[in-house]
Amino acid sequence: MVEQTLEYRFLAEMTAGLLTRGMHYEILRGDFDTNGYDIVIEVGGVTRHIQLKASIICGRSSYVPIHTALAAKPSGCVVRMRYEPETLAITGWEWFGGQPGERLPDLSHRVARHTKANSEGYKAVRPHLRELKTSQFEKIAEPSVILDRLFGSVP
């Protein structure tokens, strides 16, 4: 439920920004993110496949699992939202991706493992996920800057 609420908050911020800029857009949402993305947004001929990630503001994880299938998309990217657990308010934005029309930067990072071990204590490999260090994300101050990263600077 938390992830879905944050997805709606993300969409509200993005669509409000697009509307105030007078830009037409199209949004597609999938029920499953098996192809590495949660949302597709198309604006002015640029199609972005977006994987959304969320972390509580006091979270200490040093990496974020990223699906390798996202790298096959022409403008795949990752938007990470930091949020307040009591109110679900988004308190920070982070970005990982290329310019509009460019593929993701290199994803040849360490292969991710399941966070929980099986009954024998083994944490299985997740072959389609890579551990992207949180330090590789660009910290963004405002949602309008996320829009600029997604679709370029537009009035």
C-alpha positions, 0 to 999 in steps of 0.5 A, a space after each residue: 500500500 505504501 509503494 502504491 501511495 508513493 507512486 500516486 504522489 509521484 504521478 501527481 507531482 509529475 502531471 501537475 508539472 507537465 500541465 503547468 508547462 502546457 505539455 501533453 503527456 501519456 502515462 502507462 502503468 503496469 500491474 507488475 514490474 517484471 520488465 524493470 519499470 513501474 511507469 511509462 511516461 511519453 512527452 513530446 516524442 520522448 518515452 521514459 520507462 521509469 523504475 520507482 524506488 522508495 526509502 524512508 528518510 532514516 533508512 540506511 541501505 547503501 544500495 538499491 536493486 535495479 532490474 537489468 531489463 531497464 537498461 534495454 529500454 531507450 530512456 530507462 531511468 530510476 527515480 528514488 523518493 525519500 519519504 516520511 514514514 508517519 505521513 508518507 510525505 516525499 521529503 527528497 528526490 534522487 535520479 539515476 539515468 541518462 539524458 532524454 533518448 539515452 540509455 541508462 548508465 552502466 549497470 554492470 554492478 554486483 548481482 543482488 541477492 535476496 534479503 532473506 535467507 532460506 532455511 539453510 541460511 543461504 541468500 539466493 542470487 537474483 540474476 536480473 537485479 544489480 546492486 546500485 550504490 545509493 551514492 550513484 544517485 543524483 540528489 534532486 531538490 525539487 520535483 520540477 528538476 525530475 521533470 527536467 531530467 526526464 524530458 529536458 528543460 522546457 518552459 
